[in-house]
């Protein structure tokens, strides 16, 4: 989740992406998102199991900001909100 390329980036894991995005948008998600304003879903990965997803979350959280930006731009160069894609 992010407000844009120059804003705060939030990395998280969930088993219910649509519900989690709605929580963030309604101010019921993480305190971090509430404080920093991360209204758009700009990157998403699907994983077979929760253990794999948590490993990947920890990996990406440890990355430098530029690496995260490259990852987002590779899959979503326009920084579109991917929420509607997730719902489909």
Secondary structure, 3 states (H helix, E strand, C coil): CECCCCCCECCCCCCCHHHHHHHHHCCCCCHHHHHHCCCECCCCCCCCCHHHHHHHHHHHHHCCHHHHHHHHHHHCCCCCCCHHHHHC
